[in-house]
Amino acid sequence: MTSSEGKQDGKELIAFRVGRQEFCIDVMLVREIRGWTEVTALPRVPAYVKGVMNLRGAVLPIIDLGIRLGMPGAEPTARHVIIVVQLEQRQVGILVDAVSDILTVSDTLIQPVPDVTSTLVKSFVKGLLAVEGRMVSLIEVESLLPAAELEPA
């Protein structure tokens, strides 16, 4: 299920599901994909921070992407996945329902976000892709967690 249009100037994206919606991020930001494991909750963190986990001796904050995007939060099961991404000097885990695909697309296939969406959506979603009959939202990972919000975790 790989879209191969524009391989010469293409970028690879990893697609995943949150609820009934599909999103993607630049695969170059992904450090690893791991199955769900219990996390340690922290007091006084935003609702979208599920907690932290130990990742080879480092404390990794886990973000529930559904809650962060204003959707219902996940009640994680063994089927859920944590995508570990690198944000500048920090790693963050993003809780999603499942990873679905690796897409190779050219920048010309990325459509702008329509003006009818909220400012909140536009701050997270930097474009939309029509891939194999489905719409996939391209997430701006850096905007999910402003640097100041990473400090408590």
ABEGO torsion letter per residue (X at the ends): XBBABGAAABBBBBBBBBEABBBBBBAAABABBBBBBBBBBBBGBBAABAEBBBBGGBBBBBBBAAAAAGBBBBBBBAABBBBBBBBEABBBBBBBABBABBBBBBAAABBBBBAABBAAAAAABAEBBBBGGBBBBBBBAAAABBAAAAAAX
